[in-house]
Amino acid sequence: MPAAAEPRFASGLTGLTHAEALARLDEVGHNLLPGPDRVPVWRRLLEQFVHFFALLLWGAALLALVGGMPVLAVAIAAVILVNGVFAFVQQHRAERATEALRDLLPARVTVLRDGAEQQVTADLVVPGDLVMLDAGDRVPADLRCIRAESTLVDTSTLTGESIPREAGAGDPLLAGCFVLQGRALAVVEATGAGTQFGRIAALTRTDRPETPLERDIRKLVRTLALIAAGVGGAFFLLMLLLGVPAADGFIFGVGVTVALVPEGLLPTVTLSLALGAQRMATQHALVRRLDSVETLGATTFICTDKTGTLTENRMNVVAVWTPGGAAEVEARGYQTSGPVTYSAEGARGPVGRAVAVAQWASTPPEDVEGRAVGDPMELAIWALAERIAGEGRVAGEGRIAGPGAGEAAAGEPPARAIIAPPAQVLAHLPFDANRRMAVGVLADRLACKGAPEAVLAACASVPTGTQAALKAMLARGLRVLAVAEGPNAGWLGGNRPHDTPRDLELRGLLGYHDPPREGVGEAIAACRRAGVRLAMITGDHPTTARAVARQIGLALPDSPVLVAGELPADQQLLAAMVDHDGVVLARATPEDKLRITQALQSRGHVVAMTGDGVNDAPALKLADIGVAMGRSGTEVAREAADLVLLDDHFATIVAAVRQGRETFLNVRRFLTYHLTDNVAELAPFVLWALSGGRIPLALGVMQILALDLGTDTLPATALGAERSGHRVLDHPPVRGRLLDRAVALRAFGILGPAEAVVEMVVFFAALWVAGWRRGEPFPGGSVLAAASGGAFLTVVVMQMANAQACRSSRLPAWRIGLTSNRFLLLAQAATATFVLLTLLVPPLARILGQAWPPAAVLPLALSGVPLLLALDALWKRRRPRQTTR
C-alpha cells in the first residue's frame, strides 16, 4: 500500500507512542474489514412483496375485495405472504460471506507502544505499530517481519495451501494467517480495507450472477401473469359488449385472472429445491443457496482442483533416484515400516544420504487421533527416513528388513548414521519464489531442496542420467523434489535471503505420489456421459499435471495442457484456449481461476468452480456454482460458495449434478401438473362467455382458488420429491426453458383439454339427472351446487391421475410403480380428505358454492382417470420420435 511506504508510518524499535497511534487511527481509520452495504431489514422484506408477480396478486386481491369477495382477497394475500417469507429467508442466508471474513481477525493483539508491551483490540492496530506474535496467534493486519525465531506460518486462509511456510526477516505476514510455531516481531504495513484480506472482502461484495432457474422463473411468471391479466381484461370487455352489467363482468374478469395465475408455483418451486438440498446433504454436499440446486443440473463445465479433490492429498515418496542408485517405495499413508526395493546392492547408502539431506524436521506432532500432522511433503520424507533407519538397525543385527533391504554394503554406514539430526540445522531459509528452494544452514555445509530446475542450476555439475530420471518421474505423474548439498564457506544467505547457493552437489531426486481418490475415474466418466466438460486447475508442473490427468481419465488424447502464466490477456482468446474437454491448467493461481470463470461464461457455459482458500472466494462467487471444500477449505471460501463438499470428493460434485438435474425435471413435472389444472379451471369461463352468460359457471372463483391451494399444492410438492431413473446423467444438460414446446403441448393440448371435456360432461350430466333438459333454462340453487360439486370432484380426481402421469416424461403411469413415491401417496390422501370435507361439510360447501354430486355421475367422473392415463401413454409413445433433448 502507498501508505506503508511513507516515512510518517515508520516506527522505531520502541514502537509508536500512544499519541502517534491515536493520530494515525484518526487518519486511516479502524482496522476493520469493509462490511456489506446494509439494507434495512424492513426494506429487504418489503422488496419481496412488491415485485411484478406480487403486485399482480395484490391487484387481484384488491379487485376481489372491491367485488365483494373478502375470503378470496384474504386467501390471495396469504399466498403473497408465504412467497415473500420464503424469498426473504433465502436472501438473508447469502449475506454472511463478508461477515465470515471479519470473524477471521483476532480480538486482541500484543503491540509495542511507548517502549512497552500492551494488549489492544485488533481494530485499534495502525500502520507503524510493532506487533509481537507467538505460536497460536492470528495475524491482525498486513505486516512485515523484522525478527523471527523459528516462525512457521499457516497461510491456508489466503492460499488454501495446507503446507505451512517459514517466515524470516523481511518476509510479509498477511492478515488472517496463523502462527503455528515460534515468535516474530513485525511492523504493520496496512490495515482494514488496505490489506489483501480487505481487497478480497471488497471483491466478495459483488452481486452473484443470476441463476438459470431464476431467469426461467422470472420469464415464466411474467408470461403467465401477463396472459392471466390480459385474458381477464379481455373477458371483462367481452362481457360489457354482451350487455352484462359492469359489476358482473368485473367479477368474471377477476375470476378468469385468478384461474390462470399459478398462485402456488413459487412456494412449490421453493419446497422442491429444499427437498433437493436435503437429499444433497445426505450425499455429503451442503447447499447454501436453494436456487443453486437446479443450477447444478444445468452445469456444462466443471473446473476442479487436483489436490484433495481428485487426489487424497496424502503425499508419499514412492521413488528415489541418486547418481549411485535408485529405490522404489511401496507406501500409502505415512507408514514408517514397509518394503523399499533398491536398484542395486549398494544403492541404500546413496538413497539414505539423499533422504538425510532432505530431512530437517524432527518427529512430527500427532493429532487427537494419533495421526501425524504437518506439511505432507515433510511427513513423507520423515516416514521414508524412518523406514531406512529401521532397515539399518535390522540389517546390523543380521536380519532382513524386507524385500530389497539386504545387508549393508561393505564400509557403508548404518542408515541412521547418515540421517542428519535436526539439531544440526542452524538456520532454515524457507522456500522463496525467487530462489525456488529451501535452504538449511548447517555448521559446515548447506542442505537444499526444491524445484528440480532451480536446484540443478545451483549444482556445479549435473550427473549423467539426471534429466532422464527427472523426465521419467514427471511422466509417472510424480511431484519431484531435488536435494543437494555443498560447503557453507562464507555463504551469506542468512543476511541476503534471496541469494542462491552455488557449487552444490546433487544428492538425488525424490518422487512424490498423491494417489487418486477412490471412485474419481467413475465420476469423471459419468460427467462425460452427462455432456459436462472438465478442466483440472493445479499449481503443479505441467508434465506432472498431464500425467495425473491421464491417470484418472480426465485428460483426453487431444486435451491441451496450458501453463497459467502463458495464458493471453484477451478474454476471447483465453476462452478459445480453455474451452476444451479435459483441458489441464498448470501453475495456476486463484487469480487465474477468476479469469477462467469469466472466459468460459462468455461462451455460454454454466461454470462450476472449486476452491478452498480465501483468494478463491471471488472466483467461487462469480461462478454459476461455487464449490468449496468443507474439510480442508477456509471459512471464507465456504461462505462465498453455493455448494460445500463435506468430504472434499470430486464424486460428490457429480452426485450433486445428478440431484440438480432431478430437481429441474421435477420442476417441469409439477409445472405440467399446474398448467393442466389451469385449462380445466378456465374451461367453464370460456363456455360461459361463448354462450353469452346463458350457461352457468361450472366452477366459481372460490372453487378455483381451492383447487390451486387446497388440492394442487401438496401433490405438486410431492412431484418435487420424485426420483429420476438411472438415465438422468446419460444425456447432455437440458438447456431449454421450463416452459418449452413439449410441456406446453402436453398441458394445453392433451391433458388439460381431457380434464376440461370430462369436467363439463359431468357438469351437464348432473344437471340432466336433476331433470334439466336442453333448451330449458338452467336451474340454480341446490341443483346447480350439486352439478358444480360434480365438476369440482372430476377435476380433483383427474388431477390425482395427472400427478401419477407427470412422474415420468417417458413411461406410462402404470409402469412407474404406484408406491415408489410415498410423498405423493400421502399428498393425494390429504387431497382426497380435503375434497370430501369441502363437499360434505355444509359451511365449507356453502363458502365454495357446491354440494355432493348425484350418485349417478360418480362413475362418469371416475372414468376420466383411465381416459387421461391412456391419452398420456399415447403421447409418451410418440414423443421420442418428435422431440429430443
N, C-alpha and C positions, 0 to 999 in steps of 0.2 A: 504494500500500500504506500502511496506517496507520503502519508503522514509518518510512516515508520522511518522514512529516510531523512526526515527533517531533524536538524540538530536540537530543536527545542524539545524533542521527545527522548533525548538521550538522558541517561541517568548514571551516576557513579555507582561503585560497588556498595555504597551505603544505602542505595535506594532513593526514592523520592522523599521529599518532606511531605508532611500532612497537607500543607498549604498548596504545594505543587500538585498533589493528587486531586485536591478539590478543584483547582483551576482547570486541570485537564478534563476532569469529569464534566465540568460545565461546558467545555469546548467540544468534546467528542461525544458526550452522552454516555448513558449506562451501557454496560457490556451485556446487551440483550439481543437475541435474535429477532429479526423482523417478524412481527405477528401477521396473521391474515387480516385482510380488510374486513373488519367486523360489521356485519349487517345485523341490526336489532332482531331479536327472536320474533317479535311480533310481525316485523316486516317479512321475514322469511316464511312465516306461517301464512301470512296474508297472500303471498305470491301463489301459494298452492290453490287458492280459491278464486283467482281472477284470470287464469289462463283461458284460452279460447274455448276448450271443451267445458270448463266450469262455468264460464259466462253464458254459454248456450243453455246449460241446465238451469242456471239461476233464472234465465229468461223464461224457460218452460215452467219453473215453479211459480214465478210471479204471474204468468198467464193463467196457470191453474187456480191460483188463489183468487184472481180477479174473476175468473169464470165460475166461481162458487164451488171449487173442489179442494177444500183445505187439506183433506187427507192425502191427496195426490201431491200437493205442494210440499207437505212435510216429508213425504217419502222421498221425493226428488232431492230435497235439501239434505236428507240423511246420506244419500249416495254421494253428494258432493263432499260432505264432511269426511266420510270414510276414505275417499280417494285422496283428499288433501292431507290427511294424517299420515297415510302410507308414504306419500311423496316427501313430506317433511322429515320423517324419521330417516329415510334414505339419505337425504341431503345432509342431515346433521352428522351422520356417521363418516362422511367424506371430509370433514373439516379438521381431522386430528393429525394430518400428516405434518404440518409445520409445528404443531404443538409437541409432537414427539421429538423434533429437533431441539426444542427448548429444554426438554427434560434431560437431554444428554449432557448438559453443562453442570459442573459441580456446584454445590450450595455454598461452600466456604473454601477459601484459598489462603495459603500462608505467603505473605509478601514481606519484603524488607522495606521499611519506611522509617525515616529518622534514625537509620542505623540499627534498628531492632526488628525482630520478627513480630509480625502482627497477623491476626486472623481477621479477614474481611470477607464479606459476601461476594460471590463471583461477579455480581452486577456492578461492583464498585472498582473492579480492576481497570486500570487505564494504561494507555501506551507509555512505556518507560518504566513501569513497575518491574521490580525484580521479584520473581516468583520462585519459591522453593518447592520442589516436587519430591515426593517419596513414593515408594512402591505402593500401588493401590490407588494413587491419586489420578483424577481425570484432568487433562489439560484444559484450563479455563478459557484460553484465548490463543491466537497465533503467536508463538514465542520463538525466540532464537536462543539456542543453548549456549551458555557461557562456560559452564563447567559441568562435567558428568562423571559419575562414578559407577561403572558397570551398568549403565542405564539401558534397559530393554523396554521398547515401546510397542504396544499393540495398536496398529493403525487400521484394524479391520472396520472400524466405524466409518472410515472415509474411503478405504480402498476395497473392502471386502476380503482382503488377503488374510489368511489365517496365520501367516508366517510373521512373527514379530521382528522388529528391526532395532538394531542397536543405535543409540544416539550418542554423538560426541560433540565436542566444542565446535560451534559454528553451524550445527545442523538445525533445521527447523523442527518445531514441535507444534502440530496443528491442533486447534480446538477440537475437543471431543474424543481425542485419543487417550488411552490408558497407559500409565507407567506400570510395567509388570515387575521390574526389579531395579534396584539401585536408587541413586539420588541424582538430582540435577538442579542447577541454578540457571534460570533463563530470564531474558528480558522480554517484555510484552511488545510486540510489533503492531498488532491490530486487534481490535475488539469488536464485538457485536456484528453489525452488518458488514464490517470491513474484513471479517475473517473468511476463510474458504467455506466454513460452515454457513456463514451468513449468506454468501453468494448462492450456495446450494438451496438454502431456505427460500431465497427470492425466486429461484427457478421453479421450485415446487408449488409456488403460488399461482402458476399459470393454470388456465382453465383446461380441464380434461376434454379430449375430443368427444364429440357426440357419438354414441354407440349406434351400430346398425339397427338395433331394436328401437332405440329412441327415435331414430329417423322414421322407421316404418310406422311406429305407433302414432307419431305426430302427424304423418301424412294420412294414415288411415282414419284417425279421429277427425281431422279436418274434413276429409272427404265424406265420411258418414254424417258428420254434423251438418255440413252444407247441404247434403242431399236431404236429410231429415227436415231441415228448416225450409228448404226450397219446396219440397213436396207438400209440407204442411201449409205453407203460404199459398201454393197453387190450388190446393183443395179449398182453402178458405175463399179465394177469389171465385172458384167454380161454384161454391155454394151461394155466393152473392148473386152470380149470374142466373142461377136456377131459381132465384126468388126466396131462398131460405133466409130467415131472419139473421141479422148480423151476429146476435148472441149465440145462436145455434151453430152458425158457421165458424165462429171463433172457437167454440168448444171442440168442434170437429177438427179444426186445424191443429189445436193443441194435442188432441188425441193421436193424430197421424204423426206429429213430430215425436211424441213420446214413444210411439210404436217403433219408429225407425232408429231412435238413438239407443245404442247399446249401453245402457247405464252401468251394467255390471262388468264391462270389458276391462277397464283399468284395474279394479281390485282383483279381478280374476287373473290378469297377467301378473300382478304383483305376487299373488299367492302361488302361482305356478313357479315363478322364479325362486320364491322362498323354498319350495319343495325341492327344486333342483339344487339350490345351495346346501340344503340339509343333506341330500344324497352325496354331494361332493365332499362334505365334511367327513362322512363315513369312509371315504376313499383317500383321506389324508390331504384334501385340498380345501382350504378355508377361503370362502368368497367374501370380500369386503364390500363389494357393490353388487346389488342384486341384478342390475341390468347386464353385468358382466357375464352372467351365466349364459345368456343367449349369445353374447359376442364370441365366447369361446367356440361355439358351434360354427360361427362364420369365419374363423381363423383360416387364413390362407398361407401364412408364413410364420414359422416359429424360429426365433433366434435364441439359441441356448448357449449358456456357458458350458465349459467342459468339466472342470474340476469340481467334484462334489455333486454334479447333476448327472452327467453321463458317466463319470467315474466315481470311485469310492472316496477320493481324497485321502487315501492311505498309502503313502509312499513306501516303496520297498526297493532297496538296492538289489537288483537281480543280475547285474553283470558288472564285472570289474576288469578293465584292461590295463596292463602295465607293460613297459618295454621288456620286462623279464618274465612275462606270462600273464594269463588271464584266468578268470574264475566265473562260474555260473552259480547263482544262489537261488534255491527254492525258498520263497518267502511269501507269506501272506499275513500281514499284521507285523507288529514289532516283536517277532519271536527271537529270543536270544539263544536258541538252540535249533539245530537242523542241519541238513546236508549242504556242504559247499564243495562243488566239483571244480578241481583245478585242471588247467590245460596241460600241465607238466609237473614232474616230481618236485622241482624247485620253485614252483610258482607261488607257494604260500608266503614266502618271505617278502617278495615284491608287492604282492597283493596286500599283505598286512601292513607294509610300510605306507602304501597309498592311503589305506583307511586310517592309519595313525595320523598322517598329515592332515586329514580332513576332520578328525575328531578332536574338538576343542572343549566340548561340554562334558560335565560330569554326569553322573546318573540322573536321568530326568525325574521330575516330580510326578506324582500319581494323583488321579482324581479320586473322588469318594468311592468309585467302583474298582479302584486298584489298577486303572489303565494309565499307561504313560501318556503324558500330555506335553505339548510344546510344538516347536517347529517340526512338521512332518519329515522334512529332509534331514534335520539333525537327528531325529529319533531313528530314522533308517540307518544312518551312519553308526549311531550308538549300538543298535541291535546287531549290525554286522560285526562291529568290533568285539562285542561280547561273544559272538559265535567263534570268531577267530581265536580269541583269548582262550575260550573253552577248549578248542582243538589243541592249543599249545599245552594246556595243563594235562589233558588226557594223553596226548602223544608222549609227553615227558614221562608218563607213568607206564608206557609200553602198551597202551590200549588204543584201538582205532576209534576216532570220534564219530566217523560217519563216512559215507561214500565220498571218496576223493580226499579224505583228510590225510591218511597215511602218516608215516613217521616224518619228523622234522629232518630236513636235509642236513647233511654234514656241515657243521660250522654255522648253521642257521640259528639265530637266537629264538627263544620261545616268543610266540606271538605277543603276549602281554608285555614283554620287554621292549618291543618296538612300538607299542601304543603309548604315545606321549601323555603323561599325566596332565590333567587340565591345569594344575598349579604352575606348570612351566610357561603357560601363556601369560606374558607380562602385560600385553595390551591387545585389544581386539578392535580393529577398524572394520566397521560393518560394510556390507555391500553398498557400493556407490554407483549411481547412474553413469558417471564418467569413467570410473575405474572398472566397473562391472565385475568386481571380485571382492571378496572379503579377505582381510589380511590379519594373521595372528603374529604378533611380535614376541618372539622367544628370546632367551638370553643371548644366544649366538646365531640364531637363524630366523628366517621368516617362513611361515607356512601360509599358502594362498590357496583359495578355492573359489571357483566362479565360472562364468560363461567360457566355454572352450576357446572361442576365438580370442577372448581377452587374455586368458592365462597362457595360451600358446604364444601370443605376441610378446609376452613378458619373459619367455624362456630363451636361453642362449641358443638353443638348437631344438629342433623338433625330431624326436626319434622316428626311425623308419617304421611305417605301419600305423602311425598315429591317425592320419587322415582317413585311412581305410577303416580303422576301428571305429572312429567317430561317425562316419557315414553309415556303417552297419548298425550302430546303436540307434541313430536317428531314424533309420529305415524301419526299425522294430517299434518305433513309437515311444522310445525311451527319452526321458529328460536327462541330459548329460551334464555332469559336473566334472570339471577338470581340476586336478590338485597338483600343486608344485611346491617346491621349497628351495631356499637359497640362503646364502650367508647374510647376516644382518650387519654388514660392515658399513656403518655410518649412514644407513638409510634414514631419511628424515620424514618418513611417512607419518609419524606421530605428530609432527608440527605442521606438516602440509598434507592434510588428509586426502587430497585428490592426487597426490603423487602415485605413480605406478611403479612397483618394484621391477627391477631388471635382472638379467642374467640368472633366471631361475632354472631349476632342473625339473622337468616334468616327471611326476611320480605315477600318474595314471589317470584314467577316466572312469567315473562311476556312473552307471546307467540306472536310472530310477524308473520304476514301473508303477503306474497308478491304475489298478485293474478296473475294467468297466463294471458298472453296476449290473446286477442280475436283472434280466428282462429288458435291458436297453435295446438290444437288437430287435426283439419282437415289437417294442413300442415304435421304433423307427420304421419298421416295415408296415405297421398299422397306419402311420402318418402317410406313407407313400400310397397305400390303398385309398386313403381318405382324400387324396389330392392336395395334401398340405406340404408345402415346400419347407426345407430345413436349412439352417445355417448354423455353424459352430463358431462361436466367437471366443477366442482364448488369447492369453498372453504368452503362450509357448512359442518355441521356434517353429517356423513354417513346416520343416520336414517332420518334426515330431507331431505337430498338429495334423498333418496329412495322414501319417501312419495310424494315429489313433482313430481318425475319422473313417479310414478304410477298415480298420479292425472291427469297429462296431457297426459298419454298414451305412454310416451317414454319408460318406463321400461316394459319388458315382464315378465311373471311369472318366467322364468328361468334366467333372466338377473342378472349378478353379480354386487355387489356393492363393489368397491375397494377403499381402503384408499391410497392416493398417497405416503405417507411416508413408506408404507409397500411394495411397488412395487419392484420387483427384479431388480438388476443392469444389468443382462444379457438381451440383446435386444431380443433374440429369445423367452425367457421365458415371457418377458414383452408382446411381440406381441401375444403370445398364450393366455395370460390372457385378453387382451383388445379387441381382435378381436371377439367380440360378439355383436350382435344387441341389443341395449338398455342398454349397459353397463353404469354404473354410477361411476364416479371417484370423490371421496370426498377429501376435504382438499388438493386440488391440487394447484400448483404454476405455474407461467409462464414457469419456467424451466421444469416442468413436461410435459407441452404441447409439448415442443421440442422433448423430448424423445418419447412421444406417437406418434407424427407425424412420426418420423423415424421408429418406430417399425411397424406401420401399412403399411408404404410404403415398408418395407422389405418383406411384404406378398402380394405385388402386388396391393395394394389398391390405388385408386386415392383419396387423402385426402383433404377435405375442413376443415379448422380450423378457428374458430372465435377468436377474441381478441380485446382489446381496449386500453391496456396500453403499455408503452414503452417496458417493459420486454417481452411483447407478440410479438414484432417485429421479432425476429429471427425465431420463430415458424411460423409466418404468411408468412415469406419469403421462408422458407423451404417447406411449404405445397404446394401441387399442386394448391390449391386455398386458398389464404389467404383472410379471410373475416373480415373487420374492421367495427367498429361501427361509423357511421357518426355523430350521435347526441351526444353520451356520450364518444366516443373514443378520443384518443390523435392524434395529427397530425402525429406523428412518426408511429403509428400503421396504420393510413390511407395510408401513403406513402409507407409502406412496403407491403401493401396488394394488391391483384389483384382486389378485389371487395369491395366496400364500401356501407354499408347499410344506406341509408339516413334516415330510420325510425327505425333502430336497431331491426327490427322484424324478427323472425325466418322464418315466412311465406314468406318473401321476398327472402330468400335463395332458397326456393323451387320454387318460380316463376322464379328465375334466372336459376335454374337447368332445368326447362322446356324449357326456351328460349335457353339454351345451347344445349339441345337435338334437338330442332328445327333447330338450326344452323348446327349441324352435319348432319342431314338429308338433309338440303338444299345443303350442300357441295357435298354430294353424288348425289343429283339431278342434279346439273349443271356439275358434273364430268361425269355422264352418258350422259348428253347432249353434252359435249365437245367430248367425245370419239366416240360417234355415228357419229359426223361430220367428225372425222378423218378417219373413214372407208370409207366414201363417197369420201373424198379427195384423199385417197390412191388408190382407185379402178382404176382410169384412168391410173396411172403409172404402175400398175400391168399388165393391158391389153396391154399397150404399150410394156412392157418388154417381155411378153409371145409371142407377135406377132413379136418380133424381130424388133420393130420400125415401122412396116407397118401400125398399127392402130395409128392414130394421137391422141395426148393427148386431152381428153375431157375438162380437166381443166389445166390451166397453173399455174405457181408458183405465179404470182401476183393475180390471181383469188383465189387461196387458202389462201393467206395472207388476201385478202379482206373478205373471209368467216370467218377467225379466228378473225380478229379485227373489221371488219365492221358490220358483221351480227350476230356473236355469243356472243360477249361480253355483250351487253345490255340485251338480253334475259337471259343469264346465270346469270347475276347480279340480274335480276328480280326474278329468281328462288330462289335466296338467301333471298328474302323477303316473300317467301311462308309461310303461316300459316299452322302448322300441326294440325291434329284433336285432339279431347279430349283424345285420347288413347295414346298420346305420353308419358305419365307417368304411363302407365299401364303395363309396362314390364321392365325387368332389363336393366341396361345401355348397350348400344351397344359397345361391347369390340373389335369388329372386325376392320379391316382396312378400309380405304376409298375405296380402290380398292379391293373388295373381289370377290368371285365367282359369286354372284348374279349380281353385277354391270358389271363385265366382260362379263357374258353370255348375259345380256340384251343389252349391247352396241355392242359387237363384234359378237354375234351370232344371233341377231334378228333385232334390229332397224337399226344398221349400214348396214348390208347386204341388208335390204329392200331399204334403200336410194340409195345404190350403184347400185342395179339392175334397179330401176326406172330411175335413172340418166343416165345410159348407154343406156337404151331403148329409152329415149327421145333424146339422142345424135344421135343414129343411125337413129331414125325416122326423125329427122330434115334433116339429110343427104339424106335420101330416098326421102323426099318431094322435095328436091332440085334437084333430078334426079340421085343421085348416086345409083348404084346397086351393089350387091355382086359380087366380082371378079374384079370389076373395080378399078382403082387407086382412092385413096381418094382425094377429091377436097381440095383446100386451099382457101385463100382469104376470101371473104365475106361469102361464103357458110360455111366454117369451123368456122368462127367467129360466125355466127348465130347458128350453132349447139352447139358450146361451150356455147353461151349465154343460150340456152335451158337447157343444163346440169347444168349450174350455177343457173338458176332460179328454176329448180327442187329441187336442194339441199336446197336452201333457203326456198322454200315453205314447203318441208317435215320437215326441221328443226323447222319451226314455229309450225307444228303439233307435232313434237317431244317435244317441250317445254311444250305444254299442257299435253302430256302424262307423262312427267317426274315430273309433280307436285305431283304425288302420286305413291307409290310403291304397292298400294293395289287396288285402284279404277280406272276404266276406265275413260278416259278423259271426256266423256260426263256426268259423274256423279259427277264431281268435282265442276262445276259451272264456266262458262266461264268468268264471271265478278268479281269473288271473289279475283283475283289478278290484281288490276288496273295497277300496275307497269309493269306486263308482257304485258298487252294490249298496254301500251304506248311504251314499248320496241319493240314490234312487229310492231307497226305503224311506228316507226323510222326505223326499218329494211326494211320494205316494201318501204319506201321513198328512202332509200339508194340504194336498188336494182334497182328501177326504174331509179334513176339518173345514175347509172353505166351502165345501158343498153341503155338509151335514149340520154344521153348527149355524143356527139361524142368524145370530148377529153378524158373523163373518160373511155368510152368504148374502145378507142384505147389503153390506158395505160394497161387495163386488157386483151386486145386481144379478145373482144367479141362483139356481136351485138344482137339486138332484135330477138328472135327466130321466126320461121314461125307460123302463127296463128293456123295451123292445129295440132301442137304438144302441144298447151297450155292445152287442155282437158286432154291429156295424162300426162302432168306434174302435173295437179291438182289431178289426180286420185291417186297419191301417198299418198295423205292425208288420205283418208279412209282406204287404204291398211295398212299404218303404224299404225293407231289407232286400226284397227281390230287385227293385229298381237300383238300389245302391250296388248290389252284386253285379248286375249287368254293366253299370257304369265302370266299375273297377276292372271288369274283364276287358273292356275296350280301351281303357285309359292307357295302358302301357304301350299300345300301338300309336297313340295320338300325342302323348307328351313324354318328354324325357327330362331328367334332371340336368 
